Amino acid sequence: MFTKMSSTASPLAGQNFSAEQKEYLTGLFAGVAVRGERFSDAEEKKPTLDELIFEERVKREMHPLDAYQQLVENAVANKAPDKEDAFRFKWNGLFFLTPVKDAFMARLRIPGGVLRTFQLRELAHIAKQLTTGYVQITTRANLQMRLIAPKDTPEFLRRVQSVGLHTRGSGADNIRNLTANPTSGIDPVELIDVMPFVHDIAQVIINDRAFYDMPRKFNIAYDGGGLIGSVEDTNDIGVKAVKVADEVYFRIALGGATGHKAFARDIGVIVPPAQINKVVAALVRVFIANGNRGDRKKARLKHLLEKWTLDQYLGETEKLLGFTLTRAPFDVAQMLYPSQTLPHTHIGDYPQKQRGLNYVGVTIPVGQISAKQMIRLAEIADLYGSGEVRLTVWQNLIIPNVADAFVPTVKRALDKAGLGTRQSNITSGIISCTGNSYCKFAHSCTKEHALALGKHLERKLELDQPVNIHLTGCPNSCAQHYMGDIGLLGTKVKIGGESVDGYHVFVGGGFGKHQAIGRQVFTGVAAGDLPVTIEKMLRAYQRRREKHENFQSFTTRHEVSALQGFFSNEE
């Protein structure tokens, strides 16, 4: 019951005791001290199940991974899960969509976003036979599949696992899909190929039950430098390669959660590649042991770091490791960020470091792709690439290892399949969360609005600088609206007494070298007015910017009130 804490004990402050009472208490406290206990330890006993919050109680009553048999029983009766099992089934990557739909959404685990073509084909067949026929690419270089009936869930999971993929631990209080540079190993400017580290730590996570009991969701990203970044500074743990005295090391940043207006902070150490995954695992274990389990709204790593210093967190990590990490003050000059001279390098064709080979970035509007397109994509990757595709955090994908002579053929074939490769300074930077078509938290139909916005802007404007526009349906910010040049947060707006989809508008967000949290300039713009509103904003930017100034720089150097005036101008 008691935990060994301290050998010192003191009488109660502010109390007057008789000589007899003092003698009794002295003996009592001495006995407690000998046992290495203190009375306050009684307050630190573990709460009973009834005292736990709902999520923690459900996890303690039954480990969510042990709920598979209940999943099977529900499937036999095509039965919807009760509240407790709806939470547990998320450990198998299954999210019940009620009240929006009486079916499941499934999220996969695809470490680093790397897929072989045989996996892509089977996922296409699964999508066509057991879901809507469409698949969505997420902002964690992952895939989501929707409207799986309860009766089909065991078959869905079996078929996903049959091609070497998983859904396990892809939602709820788990480590979400691990992200990395999609060009890892082929990038001409990277410092190190981080994909092997991602696959190694993925195996550690999926095989250790300790990692299936986080206080809350947890994101990890690895970045080795290169043309397409992993946006590692938005993660709970961001690992980034740097060069120190001609040797490659990793720096680590903690506490990113851009939905909570927080970027990860550097912890002041450099780690050699041989130690990085051991260090990452220890960092995670410290959070598991010390994160807040009593308040879901304060359960992310960011919130622990509001109570702890980075040095304290590092000290606890070193206790687990059994050795001291090498201190090294943060130096921005060490940091290698994606090229700013090549806009949206996740779209278009670019030479690899392997002579005569290229990667081709394929545009997938708002990340939605059909089963038919997936099968055709697999054919193209087999015929002209190396039988592989890689998903990106920009809701698109690349085909690596395309020979110089085949690049034009690949681009024509993709175009014919409705999968373009033309980079656009507007639409290549538009990303969107799921929206209220399938998500109960979303206030707006983000994907539909994103497509309409892109079409309008492409028709009305021509930009010479890339702009990133992020649409997210709720404050959970799956599409990270705070880090977009233009961020759009879904809301409801009253028009003529009727509630309609709308957006709050933010500007000036950024990441990496241009890290910044966007500032709100407009409140409650109706979705129908959004395309014209954003057009006005971009026209004002074009008229008033300094030579070659990008949108973020333009908005950063003006006060919000001035921007509101510029953007509202009818000119």
Residue, then its C-alpha position, 0 to 999 in steps of 0.5 A: m500500500f505504501t511506497k518508499m519515499s522519505s525517511t523524514a517526518s514532521p509533526l503537523a504544522g500549527q498544532n499545540f501538543s502536550a508533552e505526553q502527546k509529543e512523546y507518543l507522536t515522536g515514537l510513532f513518526a520514528g517507527v514510520a521513518v524506520r519503515g521508509e514510509r510517510f503518512s502522505d503516501a496513503e494519499e498516493k494509493k492507486p484509485t479504484l476502478d470507480e474513481l477512474i475516468f471512463e477511458e482509464r476504467v475501460k482499459r483497466e477492466m479489460h485490455p482493449l487488445d483482448a476485446y477481439q472475441q467481442l468484436v467477433e460476437n458482434a459481427v455474427a449478429n451484425k451488432a453495433p458496439d456498446k460505449e465501452d467496446a466502441f472505445r476498445f475496438k479503436w485498439n484494432g483500428l476500428f472507429f464506430l461512426t455513430p451518430v453520423k453512420d452506423a458503420f466503422m472507419a478503419r485506420l491502418r498502420i503503414p510505417g513511413g507510408v511505404l506500400r508495396t504494390f501487392q498491398l495496394r491491390e489488396l487494399a483496393h479490392i477490400a475497399k471495393q468489396l467491404t467499404t465505400g470503394y474509396v480510400q483516404i490518405t491522411t496527414r500522417a501518411n496513412l490510409q483510412m477506409r470507411l463504412i465497414a459493417p460490423k459483420d465484416t470487421p473480422e474479415f476486414l482485419r484478416r485481409v489487411q493482415s494477410v498482406g503484412l499490414h496492421t490496424r493495431g494501435s492506430g487510434a485512441d491511446n496509442i502511438r499513431n502511424l510513424t512518419a518519415n521523409p517519403t524520399s528517404g533513401i532516394d533523396p539527393v540532399e538528405l543526410i541519412d536514410v531514416m526509413p530503417f529506424v522507422h521500421d525498427i521502432a515500429q516493430v518494437i511498438i507493435n510487439d510491446r503491450a506497454f506501448y498500447d497504454m498511453p495517457r493519450k494519443f502520441n505522434i512520432a516523426y523522423d526526418g533525415g533532411g531532403l526535398i519532402g519534409s516530415v513536419e517533425d516539429t508538429n509531433d510529440i517526438g520529432v527526430k531530425a538529422v543534423k551534421v556535427a563535425d562531419e558526423v550525422y547525429f539526431r536532435i530530438a524535440l518534444g511536445g508538438a501538438t499544433g491543434h493546441k498551438a504548440f510546436a515541439r521544443d528541442i531538448g538540447v542533446i545530440v544522439p548517434p544513429a545507433q542509439i536513437n531508437k533506444v532513446v525514443a523508446a525511453l522518452v515514450r516510457v517516461f510519458i506512459a509513467n507520468g502523463n495525466r490520466g485524470d483529465r483527457k483535455k490535459a493528457r498530451l505530452k505538451h501538457l506534461l511539459e507545462k508542469w515539467t522542465l525539459d531538463q526534468y524530462l531528460g533526467e527521467t529518460e536518462k534514468l531509464l537508459g542508464f547513461t547520460l546523453t550528449r548535451a549540445p545547445f540548439d543551433v539553427a544553422q545545423m538544421l536542414y529544411p526542405s528546399q524553399t526554391l522548389p515549390h511543393t516538392h511532393i508533386g511533380d518529377y524530381p531526380q533521385k540520388q540514384r543516377g538515372l532514376n526519379y520519383v514522381g509525386v502524384t496529386i490526390p485531391v484532398g487525399q481521396i482515391s478510388a479502388k480503380q485508381m489504386i489498381r491502376l497506380a499499382e500497375i504503373a508502379d510495377l511497370y515503370g518503377s520498383g513496385e512501390v508507392r510512398l504516402t506523404v503527410w500532404q495527402n498524396l503519394i510518390i512513385p519512386n525509382v522511375a527511369d529517366a526514359f519512363v517519366p513522360t510515360v508515367k505522367r501520361a498514364l497517371d493523367k489518364a487515370g485522373l491522377g495528375t502530376r502538375q504542381s500548382n501553387i494553389t491546389s498542391g498545397i490544399i489539405s483537408c480532414t475528413g469533415n462532417s460527412y463521416c466525422k461526428f466532431a466536424h462542423s463542416c464538410t471540409k473535403e467538398h469545400a476544399l475541392a470547390l475552393g481549389k477549383h475557384l482559385e485556380r480559375k480566378l488566380e495565378l500565383d507565383q509563390p506556393v500557398n498552403i491552405h489547411l481545412t479542418g472541421c473541428p478544434n482537434s485540428c487533424a489537418q493542422h489549420y494553425m500551421g497553414d499559410i491560410g488555416l480554416l477551422g470549421t464552425k457553424v454560421k447563422i444565416g437567416g436563422e438557419s445554421v450552415d457550414g462555415y469557417h474561422v480564417f487564420v493566416g501566417g502559420g508555418f513549420g520547420k524553418h518558418q515555424a509559426i502559429g496562424r493568427q485569426v483574421f475572420t470569424g464565421v465565414a459561411a462556406g458559400d462565401l469562402p472561395v470569394t473571401i480567400e480570393k480577395m485575401l490572395r489578391a490583396y497579398q498580390r497587390r501589397r506584397e514586397k518583391h517576391e515576398n511569400f504569403q506568410s512573410f506578408t501576413t507576419r509583418h502586418e497587424v491583424s487589424a491591417l490585414q482585415g482591412f486589406f482582405s475586406n477591400e472590394e477592389 
